[in-house]
Amino acid sequence: MSNQIETLMFETDQGLGARARLGLIVLQTDQTIEHEFARLFSTLQDVALYAARIPNAMDVSPDTLRQMAIDLPQTAGLLPPRFGFDVMGYACTSGATMIGEDRVAAMIRDVHPDVTTTNPITACKAALAALGLKKIGLVTPYPVDVTVEMQANLQAAGFETTAVATFQESDDFTVARISPDSILQAVTHIGARDECDGVFVSCTSLRALQVIEQAEKTIGKPVISSNQALAWHMIRLAGLTDPVPQAGRLFSRPLSEQDAP
């Protein structure tokens, strides 16, 4: 055994995420978003993604969703400000709807003052604008009282929800096990209607990403999911224009002028 430990010289570089460093606040119960984000980000060079999990109830209701506001600042703090995040996303469509998009952004910026923030419902509206859609079909897994709030949010932003359908499942564990075939059938059922220009599939737990391209081919209209829209919005807000193959029409689009940073 050597009695002397040699000190080595080293150099440093920019580390991971030389082009963009992204933070993601993931629900404790979410089984899907990290898997789908890994697929979406796999082709992006020098982009780093870091996640922290926020406590939440397995049962989805307006009250349990709003309760996440209590833990949001502390969870944002688990993502170290020293990392120098460009964009941070709160990954809950219904949670952002119930807590309020501006309030979510403010709580994150209390911890990360200079970061750009988004969430799936904000990202959805940016995606709809980028695709030029105004009349949409809405597919959710939520109970009716949560679905109604999301419908009202979209309509208040100027998007007409011409058809709405829900799996009406409040257990987030079960939502993550709704089959992609069931999601595809729901999208084609709603999206086939003439009064609908595109479909939004809400909820980060739904495994919608893998059926988007097939659904778009079947109905001939754009299809947006929560995870797809959030990933797209985060990289566009970070200033990246990269396309992502086999991820739907959305990833061929830049931000609209009204949403550009």
C-alpha positions, 0 to 999 in steps of 0.5 A: 500500500502506498503511503503517499496519495498523489494530488491530480490536476484537472480541467473543467468545462461547461458540464452537461447542458451546454446548450440548455439546462432544464428543471422538471417538477414531477408528481410523486405519483407520475409513472410516465413523464420521465419515460416520455421525456427521455424519448423526446430528449434523446436526439437533443445534443448538450441538453440536460434535464434534472427532475425533483418530485413533489408530494401529491395525493394519488386521488385526483380532485380539485382539493388535492390538486390545490394542496400541491401549492404547499410543497411547490416552493420547497420542491423547486428548491431541490433543484439547485439554483447553482445549476443555472437552469434556463427553463423550469417546468411544473409537470401537472396539467390539472395542478397548474389549472387548479393552483393557477398558472401565474401562481405556480410561476411566481412560487418557482421564481421565488426560489429561481428568480431568473428562470423561465417557467412553464407547465403543461396547460400553459404549454398546451396553449402555446402549442395551439397558437403555434399550430394555429388551432382555435377549435379543439377536442379535449380528452382527459382522464379526470373526474368531471369537476376537474375536466370542467375547470380545464375546459373553462381555462382553455375557453377563457384563453380563446380556444373553443372546446367543441368536444370533451370526453373523459375516462373519469378516473381519479386514481393516478396509479390507474391513469398511468395504466390506461392503455395506449390503444384506449387513448388512441381510440379516444383521440380518433373518436373525438378528433373525427368530428368536423367541428374539431381542428385538433385534439389535446390529450391532457395529463402527464400520466397518460401514455399518449406520446406513442400514439400521437403520430398514428392519431394524426395520420388517422384524423388528419389533424394535429394532436397534442399531449401534455408531455409532448407540449411541455417538452416542446415548450421548454426547449423552445423557451430555451431558444432551441429550434431542434425538430424531434422525429416521430413526435407529432406535427408540433415539433416542426413548429417554432413558438408563435410571435406572441409566445416567443421569449 
